[in-house]
Amino acid sequence: MNPFRFWRWLRQTERVDELRAALERVSGDYSELLDDLQDLIRATREENQ
């Protein structure tokens, strides 16, 4: 989902359950990617020291 579209939708929505469900979907989809990015950042820092 485009972050700008998401932000616009977030400002428009007042339904907390809908927001919670959307955030759970996003965090579920991206949790593995975020873990990989953290590992990559950690490895890069170790190489640069």
PDB file of N, H, CA, C and O in Angstrom:
ATOM      1  N   MET A   1       0.851  -1.194   0.000  1.00  0.00           N
ATOM      2  CA  MET A   1       0.000   0.000   0.000  1.00  0.00           C
ATOM      3  C   MET A   1       0.889   1.247   0.000  1.00  0.00           C
ATOM      4  O   MET A   1       1.860   1.338   0.752  1.00  0.00           O
ATOM      5  N   ASN A   2       0.545   2.168  -0.831  1.00  0.00           N
ATOM      6  H   ASN A   2      -0.243   2.094  -1.441  1.00  0.00           H
ATOM      7  CA  ASN A   2       1.267   3.435  -0.904  1.00  0.00           C
ATOM      8  C   ASN A   2       1.151   4.162   0.441  1.00  0.00           C
ATOM      9  O   ASN A   2       0.042   4.351   0.940  1.00  0.00           O
ATOM     10  N   PRO A   3       2.282   4.573   1.035  1.00  0.00           N
ATOM     11  CA  PRO A   3       2.226   5.235   2.354  1.00  0.00           C
ATOM     12  C   PRO A   3       1.358   6.492   2.350  1.00  0.00           C
ATOM     13  O   PRO A   3       0.685   6.776   3.341  1.00  0.00           O
ATOM     14  N   PHE A   4       1.362   7.243   1.257  1.00  0.00           N
ATOM     15  H   PHE A   4       1.908   7.012   0.451  1.00  0.00           H
ATOM     16  CA  PHE A   4       0.566   8.464   1.207  1.00  0.00           C
ATOM     17  C   PHE A   4      -0.924   8.136   1.164  1.00  0.00           C
ATOM     18  O   PHE A   4      -1.736   8.802   1.806  1.00  0.00           O
ATOM     19  N   ARG A   5      -1.271   7.101   0.399  1.00  0.00           N
ATOM     20  H   ARG A   5      -0.611   6.561  -0.123  1.00  0.00           H
ATOM     21  CA  ARG A   5      -2.674   6.677   0.374  1.00  0.00           C
ATOM     22  C   ARG A   5      -3.089   6.165   1.736  1.00  0.00           C
ATOM     23  O   ARG A   5      -4.196   6.433   2.204  1.00  0.00           O
ATOM     24  N   PHE A   6      -2.181   5.418   2.374  1.00  0.00           N
ATOM     25  H   PHE A   6      -1.283   5.200   1.994  1.00  0.00           H
ATOM     26  CA  PHE A   6      -2.489   4.901   3.705  1.00  0.00           C
ATOM     27  C   PHE A   6      -2.699   6.056   4.684  1.00  0.00           C
ATOM     28  O   PHE A   6      -3.635   6.029   5.483  1.00  0.00           O
ATOM     29  N   TRP A   7      -1.838   7.063   4.627  1.00  0.00           N
ATOM     30  H   TRP A   7      -1.077   7.085   3.978  1.00  0.00           H
ATOM     31  CA  TRP A   7      -1.953   8.198   5.539  1.00  0.00           C
ATOM     32  C   TRP A   7      -3.261   8.941   5.305  1.00  0.00           C
ATOM     33  O   TRP A   7      -3.923   9.344   6.261  1.00  0.00           O
ATOM     34  N   ARG A   8      -3.636   9.124   4.049  1.00  0.00           N
ATOM     35  H   ARG A   8      -3.098   8.796   3.273  1.00  0.00           H
ATOM     36  CA  ARG A   8      -4.897   9.792   3.723  1.00  0.00           C
ATOM     37  C   ARG A   8      -6.068   8.978   4.274  1.00  0.00           C
ATOM     38  O   ARG A   8      -7.002   9.526   4.859  1.00  0.00           O
ATOM     39  N   TRP A   9      -5.999   7.653   4.074  1.00  0.00           N
ATOM     40  H   TRP A   9      -5.240   7.207   3.599  1.00  0.00           H
ATOM     41  CA  TRP A   9      -7.057   6.777   4.598  1.00  0.00           C
ATOM     42  C   TRP A   9      -7.092   6.837   6.117  1.00  0.00           C
ATOM     43  O   TRP A   9      -8.166   6.854   6.719  1.00  0.00           O
ATOM     44  N   LEU A  10      -5.907   6.869   6.742  1.00  0.00           N
ATOM     45  H   LEU A  10      -5.034   6.855   6.254  1.00  0.00           H
ATOM     46  CA  LEU A  10      -5.830   6.918   8.207  1.00  0.00           C
ATOM     47  C   LEU A  10      -6.503   8.176   8.745  1.00  0.00           C
ATOM     48  O   LEU A  10      -7.213   8.125   9.750  1.00  0.00           O
ATOM     49  N   ARG A  11      -6.283   9.293   8.082  1.00  0.00           N
ATOM     50  H   ARG A  11      -5.707   9.335   7.266  1.00  0.00           H
ATOM     51  CA  ARG A  11      -6.907  10.542   8.533  1.00  0.00           C
ATOM     52  C   ARG A  11      -8.418  10.502   8.343  1.00  0.00           C
ATOM     53  O   ARG A  11      -9.157  11.102   9.123  1.00  0.00           O
ATOM     54  N   GLN A  12      -8.885   9.796   7.305  1.00  0.00           N
ATOM     55  H   GLN A  12      -8.285   9.309   6.671  1.00  0.00           H
ATOM     56  CA  GLN A  12     -10.318   9.778   7.013  1.00  0.00           C
ATOM     57  C   GLN A  12     -11.082   8.794   7.888  1.00  0.00           C
ATOM     58  O   GLN A  12     -12.258   9.004   8.184  1.00  0.00           O
ATOM     59  N   THR A  13     -10.422   7.730   8.298  1.00  0.00           N
ATOM     60  H   THR A  13      -9.467   7.559   8.057  1.00  0.00           H
ATOM     61  CA  THR A  13     -11.148   6.682   9.019  1.00  0.00           C
ATOM     62  C   THR A  13     -11.269   7.037  10.496  1.00  0.00           C
ATOM     63  O   THR A  13     -10.360   7.616  11.091  1.00  0.00           O
ATOM     64  N   GLU A  14     -12.386   6.683  11.058  1.00  0.00           N
ATOM     65  H   GLU A  14     -13.124   6.212  10.574  1.00  0.00           H
ATOM     66  CA  GLU A  14     -12.592   6.876  12.492  1.00  0.00           C
ATOM     67  C   GLU A  14     -12.893   5.539  13.158  1.00  0.00           C
ATOM     68  O   GLU A  14     -13.202   5.474  14.348  1.00  0.00           O
ATOM     69  N   ARG A  15     -12.798   4.484  12.373  1.00  0.00           N
ATOM     70  H   ARG A  15     -12.547   4.537  11.406  1.00  0.00           H
ATOM     71  CA  ARG A  15     -13.141   3.168  12.897  1.00  0.00           C
ATOM     72  C   ARG A  15     -11.880   2.453  13.348  1.00  0.00           C
ATOM     73  O   ARG A  15     -11.076   2.011  12.527  1.00  0.00           O
ATOM     74  N   VAL A  16     -11.717   2.344  14.643  1.00  0.00           N
ATOM     75  H   VAL A  16     -12.370   2.702  15.310  1.00  0.00           H
ATOM     76  CA  VAL A  16     -10.493   1.813  15.226  1.00  0.00           C
ATOM     77  C   VAL A  16     -10.290   0.344  14.860  1.00  0.00           C
ATOM     78  O   VAL A  16      -9.161  -0.087  14.626  1.00  0.00           O
ATOM     79  N   ASP A  17     -11.376  -0.424  14.810  1.00  0.00           N
ATOM     80  H   ASP A  17     -12.293  -0.073  15.001  1.00  0.00           H
ATOM     81  CA  ASP A  17     -11.231  -1.842  14.477  1.00  0.00           C
ATOM     82  C   ASP A  17     -10.703  -2.025  13.059  1.00  0.00           C
ATOM     83  O   ASP A  17      -9.915  -2.934  12.800  1.00  0.00           O
ATOM     84  N   GLU A  18     -11.135  -1.164  12.144  1.00  0.00           N
ATOM     85  H   GLU A  18     -11.775  -0.426  12.354  1.00  0.00           H
ATOM     86  CA  GLU A  18     -10.661  -1.214  10.760  1.00  0.00           C
ATOM     87  C   GLU A  18      -9.171  -0.872  10.712  1.00  0.00           C
ATOM     88  O   GLU A  18      -8.402  -1.518  10.001  1.00  0.00           O
ATOM     89  N   LEU A  19      -8.776   0.136  11.465  1.00  0.00           N
ATOM     90  H   LEU A  19      -9.401   0.661  12.043  1.00  0.00           H
ATOM     91  CA  LEU A  19      -7.368   0.535  11.536  1.00  0.00           C
ATOM     92  C   LEU A  19      -6.517  -0.594  12.112  1.00  0.00           C
ATOM     93  O   LEU A  19      -5.451  -0.909  11.583  1.00  0.00           O
ATOM     94  N   ARG A  20      -6.991  -1.194  13.188  1.00  0.00           N
ATOM     95  H   ARG A  20      -7.857  -0.938  13.617  1.00  0.00           H
ATOM     96  CA  ARG A  20      -6.234  -2.281  13.822  1.00  0.00           C
ATOM     97  C   ARG A  20      -6.046  -3.446  12.847  1.00  0.00           C
ATOM     98  O   ARG A  20      -4.952  -4.001  12.747  1.00  0.00           O
ATOM     99  N   ALA A  21      -7.102  -3.811  12.135  1.00  0.00           N
ATOM    100  H   ALA A  21      -7.990  -3.359  12.217  1.00  0.00           H
ATOM    101  CA  ALA A  21      -7.012  -4.908  11.174  1.00  0.00           C
ATOM    102  C   ALA A  21      -6.014  -4.581  10.062  1.00  0.00           C
ATOM    103  O   ALA A  21      -5.233  -5.440   9.653  1.00  0.00           O
ATOM    104  N   ALA A  22      -6.043  -3.344   9.579  1.00  0.00           N
ATOM    105  H   ALA A  22      -6.677  -2.646   9.912  1.00  0.00           H
ATOM    106  CA  ALA A  22      -5.112  -2.944   8.518  1.00  0.00           C
ATOM    107  C   ALA A  22      -3.672  -2.992   9.015  1.00  0.00           C
ATOM    108  O   ALA A  22      -2.783  -3.458   8.303  1.00  0.00           O
ATOM    109  N   LEU A  23      -3.445  -2.515  10.221  1.00  0.00           N
ATOM    110  H   LEU A  23      -4.167  -2.136  10.799  1.00  0.00           H
ATOM    111  CA  LEU A  23      -2.079  -2.528  10.760  1.00  0.00           C
ATOM    112  C   LEU A  23      -1.590  -3.952  10.978  1.00  0.00           C
ATOM    113  O   LEU A  23      -0.414  -4.242  10.757  1.00  0.00           O
ATOM    114  N   GLU A  24      -2.470  -4.836  11.404  1.00  0.00           N
ATOM    115  H   GLU A  24      -3.425  -4.600  11.584  1.00  0.00           H
ATOM    116  CA  GLU A  24      -2.080  -6.237  11.590  1.00  0.00           C
ATOM    117  C   GLU A  24      -1.722  -6.876  10.246  1.00  0.00           C
ATOM    118  O   GLU A  24      -0.777  -7.660  10.158  1.00  0.00           O
ATOM    119  N   ARG A  25      -2.479  -6.539   9.205  1.00  0.00           N
ATOM    120  H   ARG A  25      -3.246  -5.901   9.276  1.00  0.00           H
ATOM    121  CA  ARG A  25      -2.152  -7.061   7.869  1.00  0.00           C
ATOM    122  C   ARG A  25      -0.787  -6.565   7.419  1.00  0.00           C
ATOM    123  O   ARG A  25       0.037  -7.344   6.940  1.00  0.00           O
ATOM    124  N   VAL A  26      -0.551  -5.270   7.575  1.00  0.00           N
ATOM    125  H   VAL A  26      -1.220  -4.637   7.964  1.00  0.00           H
ATOM    126  CA  VAL A  26       0.718  -4.682   7.131  1.00  0.00           C
ATOM    127  C   VAL A  26       1.879  -5.265   7.926  1.00  0.00           C
ATOM    128  O   VAL A  26       2.889  -5.661   7.343  1.00  0.00           O
ATOM    129  N   SER A  27       1.750  -5.324   9.248  1.00  0.00           N
ATOM    130  H   SER A  27       0.930  -5.003   9.722  1.00  0.00           H
ATOM    131  CA  SER A  27       2.861  -5.822  10.054  1.00  0.00           C
ATOM    132  C   SER A  27       3.105  -7.296   9.761  1.00  0.00           C
ATOM    133  O   SER A  27       4.249  -7.748   9.788  1.00  0.00           O
ATOM    134  N   GLY A  28       2.047  -8.050   9.483  1.00  0.00           N
ATOM    135  H   GLY A  28       1.117  -7.682   9.461  1.00  0.00           H
ATOM    136  CA  GLY A  28       2.223  -9.451   9.132  1.00  0.00           C
ATOM    137  C   GLY A  28       2.955  -9.612   7.812  1.00  0.00           C
ATOM    138  O   GLY A  28       3.810 -10.487   7.676  1.00  0.00           O
ATOM    139  N   ASP A  29       2.623  -8.766   6.829  1.00  0.00           N
ATOM    140  H   ASP A  29       1.929  -8.055   6.939  1.00  0.00           H
ATOM    141  CA  ASP A  29       3.242  -8.856   5.515  1.00  0.00           C
ATOM    142  C   ASP A  29       4.705  -8.445   5.545  1.00  0.00           C
ATOM    143  O   ASP A  29       5.517  -8.991   4.798  1.00  0.00           O
ATOM    144  N   TYR A  30       5.046  -7.495   6.393  1.00  0.00           N
ATOM    145  H   TYR A  30       4.386  -7.051   6.999  1.00  0.00           H
ATOM    146  CA  TYR A  30       6.378  -6.904   6.328  1.00  0.00           C
ATOM    147  C   TYR A  30       7.309  -7.326   7.460  1.00  0.00           C
ATOM    148  O   TYR A  30       8.466  -6.906   7.491  1.00  0.00           O
ATOM    149  N   SER A  31       6.826  -8.153   8.394  1.00  0.00           N
ATOM    150  H   SER A  31       5.886  -8.494   8.369  1.00  0.00           H
ATOM    151  CA  SER A  31       7.677  -8.490   9.535  1.00  0.00           C
ATOM    152  C   SER A  31       8.946  -9.219   9.096  1.00  0.00           C
ATOM    153  O   SER A  31      10.026  -8.940   9.617  1.00  0.00           O
ATOM    154  N   GLU A  32       8.832 -10.149   8.143  1.00  0.00           N
ATOM    155  H   GLU A  32       7.955 -10.376   7.720  1.00  0.00           H
ATOM    156  CA  GLU A  32      10.024 -10.863   7.671  1.00  0.00           C
ATOM    157  C   GLU A  32      10.968  -9.916   6.949  1.00  0.00           C
ATOM    158  O   GLU A  32      12.184  -9.992   7.125  1.00  0.00           O
ATOM    159  N   LEU A  33      10.419  -9.034   6.146  1.00  0.00           N
ATOM    160  H   LEU A  33       9.431  -8.972   6.003  1.00  0.00           H
ATOM    161  CA  LEU A  33      11.246  -8.069   5.425  1.00  0.00           C
ATOM    162  C   LEU A  33      11.981  -7.161   6.406  1.00  0.00           C
ATOM    163  O   LEU A  33      13.165  -6.879   6.223  1.00  0.00           O
ATOM    164  N   LEU A  34      11.284  -6.702   7.447  1.00  0.00           N
ATOM    165  H   LEU A  34      10.322  -6.931   7.596  1.00  0.00           H
ATOM    166  CA  LEU A  34      11.924  -5.843   8.441  1.00  0.00           C
ATOM    167  C   LEU A  34      13.027  -6.585   9.175  1.00  0.00           C
ATOM    168  O   LEU A  34      14.079  -6.012   9.457  1.00  0.00           O
ATOM    169  N   ASP A  35      12.798  -7.862   9.489  1.00  0.00           N
ATOM    170  H   ASP A  35      11.943  -8.328   9.260  1.00  0.00           H
ATOM    171  CA  ASP A  35      13.848  -8.660  10.139  1.00  0.00           C
ATOM    172  C   ASP A  35      15.070  -8.753   9.239  1.00  0.00           C
ATOM    173  O   ASP A  35      16.200  -8.603   9.704  1.00  0.00           O
ATOM    174  N   ASP A  36      14.847  -9.001   7.946  1.00  0.00           N
ATOM    175  H   ASP A  36      13.929  -9.123   7.568  1.00  0.00           H
ATOM    176  CA  ASP A  36      15.969  -9.085   7.006  1.00  0.00           C
ATOM    177  C   ASP A  36      16.713  -7.761   6.920  1.00  0.00           C
ATOM    178  O   ASP A  36      17.944  -7.740   6.883  1.00  0.00           O
ATOM    179  N   LEU A  37      15.980  -6.662   6.889  1.00  0.00           N
ATOM    180  H   LEU A  37      14.981  -6.678   6.919  1.00  0.00           H
ATOM    181  CA  LEU A  37      16.622  -5.345   6.826  1.00  0.00           C
ATOM    182  C   LEU A  37      17.447  -5.076   8.083  1.00  0.00           C
ATOM    183  O   LEU A  37      18.548  -4.534   7.992  1.00  0.00           O
ATOM    184  N   GLN A  38      16.933  -5.443   9.240  1.00  0.00           N
ATOM    185  H   GLN A  38      16.038  -5.884   9.314  1.00  0.00           H
ATOM    186  CA  GLN A  38      17.681  -5.256  10.479  1.00  0.00           C
ATOM    187  C   GLN A  38      18.966  -6.075  10.462  1.00  0.00           C
ATOM    188  O   GLN A  38      20.015  -5.594  10.891  1.00  0.00           O
ATOM    189  N   ASP A  39      18.889  -7.314   9.968  1.00  0.00           N
ATOM    190  H   ASP A  39      18.037  -7.705   9.619  1.00  0.00           H
ATOM    191  CA  ASP A  39      20.086  -8.146   9.869  1.00  0.00           C
ATOM    192  C   ASP A  39      21.104  -7.516   8.926  1.00  0.00           C
ATOM    193  O   ASP A  39      22.300  -7.503   9.217  1.00  0.00           O
ATOM    194  N   LEU A  40      20.634  -6.997   7.805  1.00  0.00           N
ATOM    195  H   LEU A  40      19.663  -7.007   7.568  1.00  0.00           H
ATOM    196  CA  LEU A  40      21.516  -6.360   6.833  1.00  0.00           C
ATOM    197  C   LEU A  40      22.183  -5.124   7.434  1.00  0.00           C
ATOM    198  O   LEU A  40      23.383  -4.916   7.254  1.00  0.00           O
ATOM    199  N   ILE A  41      21.410  -4.306   8.145  1.00  0.00           N
ATOM    200  H   ILE A  41      20.435  -4.475   8.292  1.00  0.00           H
ATOM    201  CA  ILE A  41      21.967  -3.115   8.788  1.00  0.00           C
ATOM    202  C   ILE A  41      23.008  -3.508   9.824  1.00  0.00           C
ATOM    203  O   ILE A  41      24.075  -2.899   9.899  1.00  0.00           O
ATOM    204  N   ARG A  42      22.703  -4.519  10.617  1.00  0.00           N
ATOM    205  H   ARG A  42      21.836  -5.014  10.556  1.00  0.00           H
ATOM    206  CA  ARG A  42      23.632  -4.988  11.643  1.00  0.00           C
ATOM    207  C   ARG A  42      24.938  -5.459  11.004  1.00  0.00           C
ATOM    208  O   ARG A  42      26.023  -5.118  11.476  1.00  0.00           O
ATOM    209  N   ALA A  43      24.830  -6.247   9.924  1.00  0.00           N
ATOM    210  H   ALA A  43      23.949  -6.524   9.540  1.00  0.00           H
ATOM    211  CA  ALA A  43      26.018  -6.763   9.240  1.00  0.00           C
ATOM    212  C   ALA A  43      26.840  -5.624   8.643  1.00  0.00           C
ATOM    213  O   ALA A  43      28.069  -5.648   8.698  1.00  0.00           O
ATOM    214  N   THR A  44      26.166  -4.631   8.075  1.00  0.00           N
ATOM    215  H   THR A  44      25.167  -4.611   8.030  1.00  0.00           H
ATOM    216  CA  THR A  44      26.862  -3.496   7.475  1.00  0.00           C
ATOM    217  C   THR A  44      27.602  -2.695   8.540  1.00  0.00           C
ATOM    218  O   THR A  44      28.732  -2.264   8.313  1.00  0.00           O
ATOM    219  N   ARG A  45      26.984  -2.493   9.692  1.00  0.00           N
ATOM    220  H   ARG A  45      26.066  -2.844   9.877  1.00  0.00           H
ATOM    221  CA  ARG A  45      27.643  -1.782  10.774  1.00  0.00           C
ATOM    222  C   ARG A  45      28.886  -2.515  11.243  1.00  0.00           C
ATOM    223  O   ARG A  45      29.922  -1.901  11.495  1.00  0.00           O
ATOM    224  N   GLU A  46      28.775  -3.835  11.358  1.00  0.00           N
ATOM    225  H   GLU A  46      27.933  -4.334  11.153  1.00  0.00           H
ATOM    226  CA  GLU A  46      29.918  -4.629  11.816  1.00  0.00           C
ATOM    227  C   GLU A  46      31.068  -4.539  10.821  1.00  0.00           C
ATOM    228  O   GLU A  46      32.229  -4.482  11.225  1.00  0.00           O
ATOM    229  N   GLU A  47      30.760  -4.526   9.529  1.00  0.00           N
ATOM    230  H   GLU A  47      29.816  -4.573   9.202  1.00  0.00           H
ATOM    231  CA  GLU A  47      31.802  -4.416   8.507  1.00  0.00           C
ATOM    232  C   GLU A  47      32.480  -3.050   8.557  1.00  0.00           C
ATOM    233  O   GLU A  47      33.680  -2.942   8.306  1.00  0.00           O
ATOM    234  N   ASN A  48      31.722  -2.017   8.877  1.00  0.00           N
ATOM    235  H   ASN A  48      30.747  -2.105   9.080  1.00  0.00           H
ATOM    236  CA  ASN A  48      32.257  -0.657   8.852  1.00  0.00           C
ATOM    237  C   ASN A  48      33.062  -0.305  10.097  1.00  0.00           C
ATOM    238  O   ASN A  48      33.749   0.716  10.123  1.00  0.00           O
ATOM    239  N   GLN A  49      32.983  -1.137  11.120  1.00  0.00           N
ATOM    240  H   GLN A  49      32.425  -1.966  11.099  1.00  0.00           H
ATOM    241  CA  GLN A  49      33.715  -0.808  12.352  1.00  0.00           C
ATOM    242  C   GLN A  49      35.144  -1.270  12.290  1.00  0.00           C
ATOM    243  O   GLN A  49      35.898  -1.073  13.243  1.00  0.00           O
TER     244      GLN A  49
END
